[in-house]
Amino acid sequence: MVCKNCGANVGKEYRLCPYCMSELEYPENKAEQQPIIIQNIINNQPNVATSAPPTVSNHQLCSPKDKSMALILCVVLGMLGAHCFYAGKAGMGILYLFTGGLFGIGWIVDIIRIAAGSYTDSHGLPIK
């Protein structure tokens, strides 16, 4: 499968492109890929249907969640685990809800982690 946004070759097990996080559309047959190839020839781009996937370093893969929203939720409602629920970590959110942000220590640590950019979502992707 070829991502229409970035041109990366991705497997059928993905719903979102792991390189650019855009939603993938799966063609039923190869005839539907032909307009992409023709458009790439017109735009002087390589044939993405046969080219190798781009090399992407890990720092380019990030969560679709917004870092500033996570930080605001953590500062304002972090003791209740709102930032955990936002990041998709429902289990941790419930734990924060019943323990007061892990007795305030986990809340402070999460503020620092979100501000530093090392806080991850439920899929392990950093929230940037």
PAZAPA-4460 file (N, C-alpha, C; in steps of 0.05 Angstrom, whole numbers, plus 32768, in hexadecimal, padded with zeros to 4 digits):
% residues 128
    n_x    n_y    n_z   ca_x   ca_y   ca_z    c_x    c_y    c_z   seq   type   mol
   8011   7FE9   8000   8000   8000   8000   8012   8019   8000     1      M     A
   800A   802D   7FF1   8019   8045   7FEF   8009   805C   7FFB     2      V     A
   8016   806B   800D   8009   8082   801A   8006   8098   8005     3      C     A
   7FEE   80A3   8002   7FEA   80B8   7FEE   7FF5   80D3   7FF8     4      K     A
   7FFB   80D6   8011   8005   80EF   801C   8024   80F1   8019     5      N     A
   8032   80DC   8022   8050   80DD   8022   805C   80CA   800E     6      C     A
   804D   80B7   8003   8058   80A5   7FEF   8066   808D   7FFB     7      G     A
   8064   8088   8015   8072   8072   8021   8063   8058   801C     8      A     A
   8072   8042   8019   8066   8027   8016   8061   801D   8032     9      N     A
   8048   8017   8039   8041   800D   8053   8030   7FF3   8050    10      V     A
   8030   7FE3   8065   8021   7FCA   8064   8003   7FCE   8068    11      G     A
   7FF4   7FBA   8062   7FD7   7FBB   8064   7FCD   7FBB   8081    12      K     A
   7FDF   7FB5   8094   7FD7   7FB4   80B0   7FD4   7FD0   80BC    13      E     A
   7FDD   7FE5   80AE   7FDB   8000   80B8   7FC2   800E   80AF    14      Y     A
   7FB6   801D   80C1   7F9F   802E   80BB   7FA9   804A   80B5    15      R     A
   7FBF   8052   80C4   7FCC   806C   80C0   7FE8   8067   80B6    16      L     A
   7FF2   8079   80A5   800E   8077   809C   8021   807B   80B3    17      C     A
   8033   8069   80B9   8046   806D   80CF   805A   8083   80CB    18      P     A
   805C   808E   80B3   806F   80A3   80AD   8062   80BF   80B0    19      Y     A
   804A   80C3   80A5   803E   80DD   80A5   8023   80DE   80B4    20      C     A
   801A   80C7   80BF   8002   80C5   80CF   7FE9   80CD   80C0    21      M     A
   7FE8   80CC   80A5   7FD0   80D1   8096   7FC1   80B6   8092    22      S     A
   7FA7   80B8   808F   7F96   80A0   808C   7F9B   8094   8071    23      E     A
   7F9D   8079   8071   7FA3   806B   8058   7F89   8062   804B    24      L     A
   7F89   8062   8031   7F73   8058   8021   7F7D   8040   8011    25      E     A
   7F70   8029   8013   7F7A   8011   8006   7F6B   800D   7FEC    26      Y     A
   7F7A   800D   7FD5   7F6D   8007   7FBC   7F66   7FEA   7FB9    27      P     A
   7F52   7FE4   7FAA   7F4A   7FC8   7FA7   7F5C   7FB9   7F94    28      E     A
   7F67   7FC7   7F80   7F79   7FBA   7F6D   7F8E   7FCE   7F64    29      N     A
   7FA0   7FC4   7F53   7FB6   7FD5   7F4A   7FAD   7FEB   7F37    30      K     A
   7F96   7FE8   7F2A   7F8D   7FFC   7F17   7F87   8016   7F25    31      A     A
   7F80   8015   7F3E   7F7A   802E   7F4D   7F94   803D   7F54    32      E     A
   7FAB   802F   7F54   7FC4   803D   7F5A   7FCF   804C   7F42    33      Q     A
   7FC5   8046   7F2A   7FD0   8053   7F12   7FCE   8071   7F12    34      Q     A
   7FB8   807E   7F1B   7FB8   809B   7F1B   7FCE   80A7   7F2D    35      P     A
   7FD5   809A   7F42   7FEA   80A4   7F54   8005   80A3   7F44    36      I     A
   800A   808E   7F36   8023   808B   7F27   8024   80A1   7F11    37      I     A
   800E   80A5   7F03   800D   80B9   7EED   8011   80D5   7EF9    38      I     A
   8004   80DB   7F10   8007   80F5   7F1C   8024   80F9   7F25    39      Q     A
   8031   80E5   7F2F   804D   80E7   7F38   805F   80EC   7F20    40      N     A
   8059   80DF   7F09   8069   80E4   7EF1   8067   8101   7EE8    41      I     A
   804E   810C   7EE9   804A   8127   7EE2   8059   813A   7EF5    42      I     A
   8059   8134   7F0E   8067   8145   7F22   8084   813F   7F25    43      N     A
   808F   812E   7F14   80AC   8126   7F15   80B3   8119   7F2F    44      N     A
   80A1   8109   7F3A   80A7   80FA   7F53   80AC   80DD   7F4B    45      Q     A
   80BB   80CE   7F5B   80C0   80B2   7F55   80A7   80A2   7F56    46      P     A
   80A7   808B   7F49   8090   8079   7F4A   808E   806C   7F66    47      N     A
   807C   8076   7F76   807A   806D   7F92   8070   8050   7F94    48      V     A
   8064   8046   7F7F   805A   802A   7F80   8071   8016   7F7F    49      A     A
   8088   801E   7F74   809F   800C   7F72   80B7   8015   7F82    50      T     A
   80B7   802D   7F8C   80CE   8037   7F9B   80CF   802D   7FB7    51      S     A
   80E6   802D   7FC3   80EA   8024   7FDE   80DE   8038   7FF1    52      A     A
   80D5   802F   8009   80C9   8041   801C   80DE   8055   8026    53      P     A
   80D6   806D   802C   80EA   8081   8035   80F6   8079   8050    54      P     A
   810E   8080   8055   811A   807B   806F   8112   8092   8081    55      T     A
   8106   808B   8097   80FD   809E   80AA   8108   8098   80C5    56      V     A
   8114   80AC   80D2   811F   80A7   80ED   8109   80A8   8101    57      S     A
   810E   809D   8118   80F9   809B   812D   80EF   80B6   8137    58      N     A
   80FE   80CB   8135   80F5   80E5   813F   80DF   80F1   812D    59      H     A
   80DC   80E7   8115   80C7   80F1   8104   80AC   80E3   8109    60      Q     A
   80AC   80CC   8116   8093   80BF   811C   8088   80CA   8136    61      L     A
   8071   80D6   8136   8066   80E2   814E   8048   80DE   814F    62      C     A
   803D   80E2   8166   8020   80DE   816A   8010   80F5   815D    63      S     A
   7FF8   80F0   8154   7FE7   8105   814A   7FDC   8117   8160    64      P     A
   7FE0   8110   8179   7FD7   8121   8190   7FE9   813A   8192    65      K     A
   7FDD   814F   819C   7FEA   8169   819E   7FF8   816C   81BA    66      D     A
   8011   8173   81B9   8021   8176   81D1   8017   818C   81E3    67      K     A
   800F   81A3   81D8   8005   81B9   81E8   7FEB   81B2   81F6    68      S     A
   7FDA   81A3   81E8   7FC0   819A   81F5   7FC6   8187   820C    69      M     A
   7FD8   8174   8207   7FDF   8161   821C   7FEB   8170   8235    70      A     A
   7FFC   8184   8230   8008   8193   8246   7FF3   81A3   8255    71      L     A
   7FE1   81B0   8247   7FCB   81BF   8254   7FBA   81AC   8265    72      I     A
   7FB2   8195   825A   7FA2   8182   8269   7FB1   8178   8281    73      L     A
   7FCB   8173   827E   7FDB   8169   8294   7FDD   817D   82AB    74      C     A
   7FE2   8197   82A4   7FE5   81AB   82B8   7FCB   81B0   82C6    75      V     A
   7FB5   81B2   82B7   7F9B   81BA   82C3   7F8D   81A2   82D0    76      V     A
   7F8C   818B   82C2   7F7D   8174   82CC   7F8E   815B   82CE    77      L     A
   7FA8   815F   82D2   7FBA   8148   82D3   7FB6   8136   82EB    78      G     A
   7FAE   8141   8301   7FA9   8131   8319   7F92   811D   8314    79      M     A
   7F80   8124   8301   7F6A   8112   82FA   7F70   8100   82E2    80      L     A
   7F88   8103   82D6   7F90   80F2   82C0   7F86   80FA   82A5    81      G     A
   7F7D   8113   82A1   7F72   811C   8288   7F86   8119   8271    82      A     A
   7F9F   811E   8276   7FB3   811C   8261   7FB7   80FF   8259    83      H     A
   7FB4   80EC   826C   7FB6   80D0   8265   7F9F   80C7   8254    84      C     A
   7F87   80CF   825A   7F70   80C9   8249   7F74   80D4   822D    85      F     A
   7F7E   80ED   822C   7F83   80FA   8212   7F97   80EA   8201    86      Y     A
   7FAC   80E0   820E   7FC0   80D0   8200   7FB7   80B4   81FA    87      A     A
   7FA0   80AC   8203   7F96   8091   81FD   7F9D   807C   8211    88      G     A
   7FA8   8085   8228   7FB1   8073   823D   7F9B   8072   8253    89      K     A
   7F85   8064   824D   7F6E   8064   825F   7F75   8057   827A    90      A     A
   7F84   8042   827A   7F8C   8034   8292   7F9B   8047   82A5    91      G     A
   7FAF   8055   829A   7FBE   8068   82AA   7FAD   807F   82B3    92      M     A
   7F9A   8087   82A2   7F88   809D   82A9   7F76   8096   82C1    93      G     A
   7F6D   807D   82C1   7F5D   8074   82D8   7F6E   8073   82F1    94      I     A
   7F86   8069   82EE   7F99   8068   8305   7F9E   8084   8310    95      L     A
   7FA3   8098   82FF   7FA7   80B4   8307   7F8E   80BF   8314    96      Y     A
   7F76   80B7   830A   7F5D   80C1   8314   7F59   80B8   8331    97      L     A
   7F5F   80A0   8337   7F5B   8095   8352   7F72   809A   8366    98      F     A
   7F89   80A1   835C   7FA0   80A6   836E   7FA9   80C3   836E    99      T     A
   7F9A   80D4   8362   7FA2   80F1   8362   7FBC   80F5   8353   100      G     A
   7FBD   80EB   833B   7FD6   80EE   832B   7FED   80E0   8337   101      G     A
   7FE8   80C7   8341   7FFD   80B7   834F   8009   80C8   8366   102      L     A
   7FF6   80D3   8375   7FFD   80E3   838D   800D   80FC   8386   103      F     A
   8008   8107   836E   8015   8120   8366   8030   811C   8359   104      G     A
   803D   8106   835F   8058   8102   8354   8057   80FB   8336   105      I     A
   8045   80E9   832E   8042   80E2   8312   8039   80FA   8302   106      G     A
   8028   810B   830E   801E   8123   8300   8035   8136   82F9   107      W     A
   8047   813B   830D   805E   814D   8308   8071   8140   82F3   108      I     A
   8076   8126   82F5   8087   8119   82E2   807B   811B   82C6   109      V     A
   8061   8118   82C3   8055   8119   82A9   8056   8136   829D   110      D     A
   8053   814A   82AE   8056   8166   82A4   8072   8169   8298   111      I     A
   8086   815F   82A6   80A2   8161   829C   80A5   8151   8282   112      I     A
   809B   8139   8282   809D   8127   826A   808F   8133   8252   113      R     A
   8078   813F   8255   8069   814B   823F   8078   8163   8235   114      I     A
   8082   8174   8247   8090   818C   823F   80AB   8185   8231   115      A     A
   80B7   816F   823A   80D1   8167   822D   80CD   8158   8213   116      A     A
   80B4   814F   820E   80AE   8140   81F5   80B3   8122   81F7   117      G     A
   80B5   8117   820F   80B9   80FA   8211   80A0   80EB   8219   118      S     A
   808A   80F9   821C   8070   80EB   8223   8065   80DE   820A   119      Y     A
   805C   80C5   820C   8052   80B6   81F5   8034   80B1   81F7   120      T     A
   8028   80AB   81E0   800B   80A4   81E0   8008   8086   81E4   121      D     A
   7FF0   807C   81E0   7FEB   805F   81E5   7FF9   804D   81D1   122      S     A
   8002   8058   81BA   8010   8048   81A6   802E   804A   81A9   123      H     A
   8038   8058   81BD   8054   805B   81C2   8061   8071   81B1   124      G     A
   8051   8081   81A3   805B   8097   8193   805E   80B0   81A4   125      L     A
   8074   80BF   81A2   8077   80D7   81B2   8063   80ED   81AA   126      P     A
   8058   80FB   81BE   8046   8111   81B9   8057   812A   81B5   127      I     A
   8057   8134   819D   8067   814C   8196   8056   8164   818F   128      K     A
***
